[in-house]
Amino acid sequence: MSFSTSKKHNNVVRSGGDDVIVIGGGVIGLACAYYLNRMGRQVRLLEAGQVAEGASNGNCGWLFFSDALPLCAPGVPTAEALRLIRGTSPLKLDPRPDPRRLLWLLRFVLSCRHAHLRAALKGKLALLRQADRLYAQLRTDEGLSGEYDCQGLLMVHRSAADMAAYAATNDLLAPYGLGADPLFANALQRLEPGLHPSLYGAWYYRNDSHLRPDTLMREWHRLALTKGVAVEEGVSVQRFRTHGNRVVGLQTNRGAYRAHAVVIAAGAWSLPLTHQLGYHLPLQPGKGYSLTFPAAAGQPAIPCYFHEPNVVATAWQSGFRLGGTMAFQGFDLTIDPQRVAHMESAGRAYLATPPAAGEGECWAGLRPMSADDMPLVGPLPGWANVTVATGHGMLGLTTAPSTGRLVAEMVTRRPLHLDPHPFRLDRFRLLRAEKQLVRPFFLDNSRQLLA
Ligand SMILES: Cc1cc2nc3c(=O)[nH]c(=O)nc-3n(C[C@H](O)[C@H](O)[C@H](O)COP(=O)(O)OP(=O)(O)OC[C@H]3O[C@@H](n4cnc5c(N)ncnc54)[C@H](O)[C@@H]3O)c2cc1C
């Protein structure tokens, strides 16, 4: 299979053949590029927009190393269906029938089993522990901090019933040393006076931390450039040039590139990119929002998850952010005012000094959601020199360093610092219907993607 170029100027070869080309300038792409460079490779990172223009910019900044449980767990489909009916779910599903989304949902529901929960927990634990260690190393060795702070995290509940129900989650994590401590009304107020005094209580994860993602991304981008990674912005990969089972070059809006090895780390857009190589990833974009406010007195110093409305609040010295919601609406980044109002109303219910409505800077980003809520990291089946790193869902910022290092070890054929098995792409046995989605999807989505 090989794609020829159509426009004359696109035949110009812009790069003399870097060792590795990384596609995507989000936190995962940057982490891959950084570790590949540290392992002695000549790396070029191509980003369609600007570095950190995707999900890695306006997210909530949690380094939630205790979050080892996958979203798909027994009981979740029924509970979420009931919340959807009641109108209290953070989920929003585009009602238009879309075979890719339907098949993804089917896979998600089928993953809500005890066996998956146990296996996923083990895989995530390793990825999270290594990420914690590597972030510490990046802070010490490279001065990469991104406004890092370690205050722990609070799962906050308004009702006794909701707080009691969370105990089951805690029981699953406690044997791994990840349990949280319960705090009730007055004790919670003493610890975090930025919360509303009417709240019932919270589970306190003492060892987790947070940073400001936009600051981290700026620092990491600068660091990568200093180390010699060639970062090119405004370069959108459109097609692959192939020879046998190898990708030998990339066609972009700015010309052609030769490559010896390719890493696809394009977040949710890894789906149409891998389709061009004839492979279907069980991946969907999960849209989330955030509202960013200037720093002000009274904001909680400890990051909080308002559990009933599923809204996150994170404060840094430089600002304050509310974030949440999960909308499955394809690659559409339109902002729904109702969802924004939902986050503002959660702020009023849970915060002692809520920010004024309408004053937050609104942002939307697409989480790359895999159908079993496990990252998709490893060689692309059928291709000898293509590695994929996506599907990090709600934990991409947290797990970026261990993912980046794992990818670099795979590409450079070094011993791996963690077991890649839980993240391999071929863990999904693709249905015939999914295989048939590949070509039509590329044809219709490439227009949106590359417009
Ligand atoms: C509201 C919200 C809150 C979140 N909070 C947290 C949190 O607190 N902690 C946490 O760990 N995670 C959080 N996440 C999840 C996290 O943001 C994502 O998992 C992570 O950013 C994914 O990174 P990525 O590099 O895979 O994708 P992205 O950041 O989306 O990067 C992909 C990049 O690829 C580029 N690209 C796409 N197609 C092409 C192409 N053809 N050619 C070249 N470039 C291309 C895009 O322009 C984009 O910049 C949150 C997400 C959201 C939406």
The ligand as an SDF file (V2000), in Angstrom:
LIG
                    3D

 53 58  0  0  0  0  0  0  0  0999 V2000
  -11.7660   18.6500   31.0470 C   0  0  0  0  0  0  0  0  0  0  0  0
  -10.6110   17.6840   31.1250 C   0  0  0  0  0  0  0  0  0  0  0  0
   -9.9590   17.5090   32.3380 C   0  0  0  0  0  0  0  0  0  0  0  0
   -8.9060   16.5940   32.4380 C   0  0  0  0  0  0  0  0  0  0  0  0
   -8.2340   16.5090   33.6200 N   0  0  0  0  0  0  0  0  0  0  0  0
   -7.1620   15.6660   33.7300 C   0  0  0  0  0  0  0  0  0  0  0  0
   -6.4250   15.5990   34.9280 C   0  0  0  0  0  0  0  0  0  0  0  0
   -6.7170   16.3050   35.8910 O   0  0  0  0  0  0  0  0  0  0  0  0
   -5.3830   14.7290   35.0040 N   0  0  0  0  0  0  0  0  0  0  0  0
   -5.0430   13.9140   33.9410 C   0  0  0  0  0  0  0  0  0  0  0  0
   -4.1150   13.1140   34.0840 O   0  0  0  0  0  0  0  0  0  0  0  0
   -5.7100   13.9980   32.7620 N   0  0  0  0  0  0  0  0  0  0  0  0
   -6.7560   14.8540   32.6340 C   0  0  0  0  0  0  0  0  0  0  0  0
   -7.4480   14.9250   31.4630 N   0  0  0  0  0  0  0  0  0  0  0  0
   -7.0850   14.0120   30.3610 C   0  0  0  0  0  0  0  0  0  0  0  0
   -5.8580   14.5310   29.6090 C   0  0  0  0  0  0  0  0  0  0  0  0
   -6.0520   15.8900   29.2980 O   0  0  0  0  0  0  0  0  0  0  0  0
   -5.6720   13.7150   28.3220 C   0  0  0  0  0  0  0  0  0  0  0  0
   -5.6580   12.3320   28.6180 O   0  0  0  0  0  0  0  0  0  0  0  0
   -4.3400   14.0590   27.6590 C   0  0  0  0  0  0  0  0  0  0  0  0
   -4.2050   15.4410   27.5070 O   0  0  0  0  0  0  0  0  0  0  0  0
   -4.2200   13.3830   26.2880 C   0  0  0  0  0  0  0  0  0  0  0  0
   -3.0110   13.8010   25.7210 O   0  0  0  0  0  0  0  0  0  0  0  0
   -2.6210   13.4460   24.2220 P   0  0  0  0  0  0  0  0  0  0  0  0
   -1.2490   13.9790   24.0070 O   0  0  0  0  0  0  0  0  0  0  0  0
   -2.8860   12.0030   23.9920 O   0  0  0  0  0  0  0  0  0  0  0  0
   -3.7030   14.2260   23.3300 O   0  0  0  0  0  0  0  0  0  0  0  0
   -3.8270   15.7770   22.9650 P   0  0  0  0  0  0  0  0  0  0  0  0
   -3.3920   16.6440   24.0940 O   0  0  0  0  0  0  0  0  0  0  0  0
   -5.2050   15.9830   22.4550 O   0  0  0  0  0  0  0  0  0  0  0  0
   -2.7640   15.9830   21.8320 O   0  0  0  0  0  0  0  0  0  0  0  0
   -2.9100   15.4600   20.5290 C   0  0  0  0  0  0  0  0  0  0  0  0
   -2.2650   16.4500   19.5640 C   0  0  0  0  0  0  0  0  0  0  0  0
   -2.1560   15.8340   18.2810 O   0  0  0  0  0  0  0  0  0  0  0  0
   -2.3470   16.8330   17.3130 C   0  0  0  0  0  0  0  0  0  0  0  0
   -2.7490   16.2250   16.0360 N   0  0  0  0  0  0  0  0  0  0  0  0
   -3.9210   15.6250   15.7460 C   0  0  0  0  0  0  0  0  0  0  0  0
   -3.9300   15.1710   14.4800 N   0  0  0  0  0  0  0  0  0  0  0  0
   -2.7290   15.4960   13.9500 C   0  0  0  0  0  0  0  0  0  0  0  0
   -2.1500   15.3280   12.6670 C   0  0  0  0  0  0  0  0  0  0  0  0
   -2.8120   14.7140   11.6810 N   0  0  0  0  0  0  0  0  0  0  0  0
   -0.8850   15.8100   12.4480 N   0  0  0  0  0  0  0  0  0  0  0  0
   -0.1930   16.4350   13.4410 C   0  0  0  0  0  0  0  0  0  0  0  0
   -0.7260   16.6360   14.6900 N   0  0  0  0  0  0  0  0  0  0  0  0
   -1.9690   16.1650   14.9330 C   0  0  0  0  0  0  0  0  0  0  0  0
   -3.4490   17.7130   17.9110 C   0  0  0  0  0  0  0  0  0  0  0  0
   -3.4620   19.0140   17.3370 O   0  0  0  0  0  0  0  0  0  0  0  0
   -3.0820   17.7090   19.3930 C   0  0  0  0  0  0  0  0  0  0  0  0
   -2.3020   18.8230   19.7680 O   0  0  0  0  0  0  0  0  0  0  0  0
   -8.5090   15.8330   31.3180 C   0  0  0  0  0  0  0  0  0  0  0  0
   -9.1450   16.0280   30.0780 C   0  0  0  0  0  0  0  0  0  0  0  0
  -10.1730   16.9550   29.9800 C   0  0  0  0  0  0  0  0  0  0  0  0
  -10.8230   17.1640   28.6370 C   0  0  0  0  0  0  0  0  0  0  0  0
  1  2  1  0
  2  3  1  0
  2 52  2  0
  3  4  2  0
  4  5  1  0
  4 50  1  0
  5  6  2  0
  6  7  1  0
  6 13  1  0
  7  8  2  0
  7  9  1  0
  9 10  1  0
 10 11  2  0
 10 12  1  0
 12 13  2  0
 13 14  1  0
 14 15  1  0
 14 50  1  0
 15 16  1  0
 16 17  1  0
 16 18  1  0
 18 19  1  0
 18 20  1  0
 20 21  1  0
 20 22  1  0
 22 23  1  0
 23 24  1  0
 24 25  2  0
 24 26  1  0
 24 27  1  0
 27 28  1  0
 28 29  2  0
 28 30  1  0
 28 31  1  0
 31 32  1  0
 32 33  1  0
 33 34  1  0
 33 48  1  0
 34 35  1  0
 35 36  1  0
 35 46  1  0
 36 37  1  0
 36 45  1  0
 37 38  2  0
 38 39  1  0
 39 40  1  0
 39 45  2  0
 40 41  1  0
 40 42  2  0
 42 43  1  0
 43 44  2  0
 44 45  1  0
 46 47  1  0
 46 48  1  0
 48 49  1  0
 50 51  2  0
 51 52  1  0
 52 53  1  0
M  END
$$$$
